[in-house]
């Protein structure tokens, strides 16, 4: 698993160059816009949270498909900043989650993410290797998401930043 993750991360680094989004779209990259979201109190943080993109230049490129044409591996890159707000108090934090990733979508509904840089990871109670919360995980890592939603984060090198604590 570790060798596969490192190989995938190496591949991701080679595939995810630093082209601007406009030039990237011409090379098979397409916009991958994020949508605002709301999470009820107790699901991630002890209070209700709203997230909304304030910068969203994420693009994606399909790297491989299954024989039926469905996506198997997809690369993502680009600038993404989300404003995360505690809707009870109005406290907010602009979270830079501009990482890049190659995501393998498995037939059983599970996913394997090979990530470089910061990405949002929301974890429900008992649903991951991180405690319940909303995090920015930054560095070089993989995240294995089971078909039931369990998120196993395996940091090669990196940090976790608890967003719930930032906006409490």
C-alpha positions as CSV (number, residue, x, y, z in Angstrom):
1,X,0.0,0.0,0.0
2,X,2.7,2.5,0.9
3,X,4.6,1.8,-2.3
4,X,1.4,2.2,-4.3
5,X,0.6,5.5,-2.5
6,X,4.0,6.9,-3.2
7,X,3.9,5.8,-6.8
8,X,0.5,7.5,-7.2
9,X,1.8,10.6,-5.5
10,X,4.8,10.7,-7.9
11,X,2.4,10.3,-10.8
12,X,0.2,13.0,-9.5
13,X,3.1,15.4,-9.1
14,X,4.2,14.7,-12.7
15,X,0.6,15.2,-14.1
16,X,-0.3,18.2,-12.0
17,X,1.8,20.9,-13.5
18,X,1.5,24.6,-12.7
19,X,-0.4,25.8,-15.8
20,X,-2.9,28.6,-15.3
21,X,-6.5,27.3,-15.4
22,X,-7.3,28.9,-18.7
23,X,-4.4,27.2,-20.5
24,X,-5.1,24.0,-18.5
25,X,-8.7,23.8,-20.0
26,X,-7.2,23.7,-23.5
27,X,-5.1,20.6,-22.5
28,X,-8.1,18.4,-21.5
29,X,-8.6,20.0,-18.1
30,X,-12.2,21.2,-17.3
31,X,-13.6,23.3,-14.5
32,X,-14.6,21.4,-11.3
33,X,-16.6,24.0,-9.3
34,X,-17.2,23.6,-5.6
35,X,-20.6,24.3,-4.1
36,X,-21.5,25.9,-0.8
37,X,-22.4,23.5,2.0
38,X,-24.0,23.5,5.4
39,X,-23.4,21.0,8.2
40,X,-25.7,20.8,11.3
41,X,-24.4,21.2,14.8
42,X,-22.8,18.0,16.1
43,X,-22.1,16.5,12.7
44,X,-18.6,17.9,12.3
45,X,-18.3,20.7,14.9
46,X,-20.4,21.3,18.1
47,X,-22.1,24.2,16.2
48,X,-23.6,24.5,12.7
49,X,-21.1,25.4,10.0
50,X,-21.5,27.0,6.5
51,X,-18.8,26.7,3.8
52,X,-18.7,28.8,0.7
53,X,-16.0,29.2,-2.0
54,X,-14.5,32.7,-2.2
55,X,-11.8,31.6,-4.8
56,X,-12.5,28.6,-7.0
57,X,-10.2,27.9,-9.9
58,X,-10.2,24.1,-9.6
59,X,-9.9,22.1,-12.7
60,X,-10.0,18.3,-13.3
61,X,-8.8,15.9,-15.9
62,X,-9.9,12.3,-16.4
63,X,-6.8,10.1,-16.5
64,X,-8.5,6.7,-17.1
65,X,-11.9,5.2,-17.4
66,X,-13.4,1.8,-16.8
67,X,-14.4,-0.3,-19.9
68,X,-18.0,1.1,-19.6
69,X,-16.6,4.7,-19.8
70,X,-17.1,5.6,-16.2
71,X,-14.3,7.5,-14.5
72,X,-11.6,5.5,-12.8
73,X,-8.8,8.1,-12.1
74,X,-9.3,11.8,-12.1
75,X,-6.7,14.5,-11.3
76,X,-7.7,17.8,-9.6
77,X,-5.7,21.0,-9.2
78,X,-6.2,24.7,-8.8
79,X,-6.7,27.5,-6.3
80,X,-9.5,27.0,-3.8
81,X,-10.3,29.1,-0.8
82,X,-13.4,28.4,1.3
83,X,-14.9,30.7,3.9
84,X,-16.0,28.5,6.8
85,X,-18.4,30.1,9.2
86,X,-19.8,29.2,12.6
87,X,-23.4,30.2,11.8
88,X,-24.3,30.6,15.5
89,X,-21.6,33.3,16.2
90,X,-20.6,34.5,12.8
91,X,-16.9,33.7,13.4
92,X,-15.3,32.8,10.1
93,X,-12.0,31.6,8.6
94,X,-10.9,31.6,5.0
95,X,-9.3,28.2,4.5
96,X,-6.9,27.8,1.6
97,X,-7.4,24.2,0.4
98,X,-5.6,24.6,-2.9
99,X,-4.1,21.1,-2.9
100,X,-3.8,18.7,-5.9
101,X,-5.0,15.1,-5.9
102,X,-5.4,12.1,-8.1
103,X,-8.6,10.3,-7.1
104,X,-9.3,6.7,-7.9
105,X,-13.0,6.0,-8.0
106,X,-13.6,2.3,-7.3
107,X,-16.4,0.1,-8.5
108,X,-17.7,-0.5,-5.0
109,X,-18.2,3.3,-4.4
110,X,-15.0,3.7,-2.4
111,X,-12.2,6.1,-3.3
112,X,-8.5,6.4,-2.9
113,X,-7.1,9.9,-2.9
114,X,-3.3,10.6,-3.4
115,X,-2.9,14.2,-2.2
116,X,-0.2,16.9,-2.3
117,X,-1.1,20.1,-0.4
118,X,-4.1,21.2,1.6
119,X,-7.5,19.6,1.2
120,X,-10.7,19.7,3.3
121,X,-11.5,16.6,5.2
122,X,-14.8,16.4,7.1
123,X,-15.1,13.4,9.5
124,X,-18.2,12.3,11.3
125,X,-18.1,10.6,14.8
126,X,-16.5,7.2,14.4
127,X,-16.1,7.7,10.6
128,X,-12.4,8.1,10.3
129,X,-8.9,7.9,11.6
130,X,-9.3,11.5,12.7
131,X,-11.8,12.5,15.4
132,X,-15.1,14.0,14.4
133,X,-14.3,17.4,12.9
134,X,-13.6,19.6,9.9
135,X,-9.9,19.7,9.0
136,X,-7.5,21.1,6.6
137,X,-5.1,18.2,6.0
138,X,-1.9,19.5,4.4
139,X,1.2,17.7,3.1
140,X,1.7,14.5,1.2
141,X,-0.8,11.8,2.1
142,X,-3.4,9.3,1.0
143,X,-7.0,9.1,2.1
144,X,-8.9,5.9,1.6
145,X,-12.6,6.5,1.7
146,X,-14.6,3.3,2.1
147,X,-18.0,2.7,0.4
148,X,-19.6,3.5,3.8
149,X,-17.8,6.9,4.1
150,X,-15.1,5.9,6.6
151,X,-12.0,8.1,5.9
152,X,-8.6,6.7,6.7
153,X,-6.0,9.4,6.4
154,X,-2.4,8.2,6.0
155,X,0.1,11.1,6.3
156,X,3.5,10.5,4.6
157,X,4.4,14.0,5.8
158,X,2.0,16.7,6.8
159,X,-0.3,18.4,9.3
160,X,-3.9,18.6,10.3
161,X,-5.6,21.9,11.2
162,X,-8.9,21.7,13.2
163,X,-11.2,24.3,11.6
164,X,-13.8,23.8,14.3
165,X,-11.3,25.2,16.9
166,X,-10.6,28.2,14.6
167,X,-14.2,29.3,14.4
168,X,-15.5,28.2,17.9
